[in-house]
């Protein structure tokens, strides 16, 4: 019975889950930022290539 009570009081698993969720949110933010930056960079490079081709 004491082992069961100790199991329910243990919060180390909850802390690990919280850290995992924080890491996942940070990863999603980084992926979103990199994707947006990549799209903007591709547009810029295409515009420059178009200007160089027409010159």
N, C-alpha and C positions, 0 to 999 in steps of 0.2 A: 504494500500500500504506500509506503514511503517513496518507493521508486516511481510510482505513478504520480504522486504529488510533486516530486522533484522534476519529473518530465514536463508537467504542465507549467511549472514556474520557470523553466529554462527558456531564456529569450535569445540565445545565441543564433538559433535558426532564423528567427525573425529579423535579427540584425543582418544576417547574411542575405536574406531576401531583399531587405531594404537597399543594401549596397548593390545588389544585382539590378534592381529596378533603376537606381540612380545611374549605374553604368549604361544600362540600355537606353535611357533617355538622353544621356550625353552622346552615345553612339548615333542615335537618330538625328540629333541636332547637327552633329558633324557631317553625317551623310547628306543631310539636306543642304547644308552650307556648301559643301564641296560640289554637289550636283549643280546648284545654282551658279556657283563660280565657274564651273566647267562650261555650262551653257552660255554664260556671258562671254567667256574667253573664246569659245568657238564662233560666236557671232562677230566678235571683234576681228578675229583672224580671217573670217570669210569676207568681211567688209574690206579689210586691207588687201586681201588677194584680189577682190573684184576691182579695186582702184588700180592695183598694179597691172592687171590684165587689160584694163581699158586705156592705160597710159601709153 
